[in-house]
Amino acid sequence: MVLTEGQKQAIEKLDAEMEAAKDPCSKYIAEQLLQLATSCPEVAEKILEQKKTLAGALDAIKAEAKKHAFGRWQ
C-alpha cells in the first residue's frame, strides 16, 4: 500500500505524541488511530488538524464514557 504524504505526516505526528504519552490508554488510542490513518487518507487529514491531539482524543473518550456511566462509575 502506498501512503499519501498526509498519511505519512499523520503517522509521524501520532508517533511523536505516543512517545510523549505517559499512560497506556493514550498509547492504545494512538495505535488505533495509526491503523485508521494508514487505511484511510481522510482520517489522516483529520489527525493533522492543529487542534486534534492524542490528549484531546483521550479527553473526548473519557467525557463520552462519563455520559454513559451509571451507578458508582459516575
Residue, then its C-alpha position, 0 to 999 in steps of 0.5 A: m500500500v502506498l501512503t499519501e504524504g498526509q498519511k505519512q505526516a499523520i503517522e509521524k505526528l501520532d508517533a511523536e505524541m505516543e512517545a510523549a504519552k505517559d499512560p497506556c490508554s493514550k498509547y492504545i488510542a494512538e495505535q488505533l488511530l495509526q491503523l485508521a490513518t494508514s487505511c484511510p487518507e481522510v482520517a489522516e487529514k483529520i489527525l493533522e488538524q492543529k487542534k486534534t491531539l492524542a490528549g484531546a482524543l483521550d479527553a473526548i473518550k473519557a467525557e463520552a464514557k462519563k455520559h454513559a456511566f451509571g451507578r458508582w462509575q459516575 
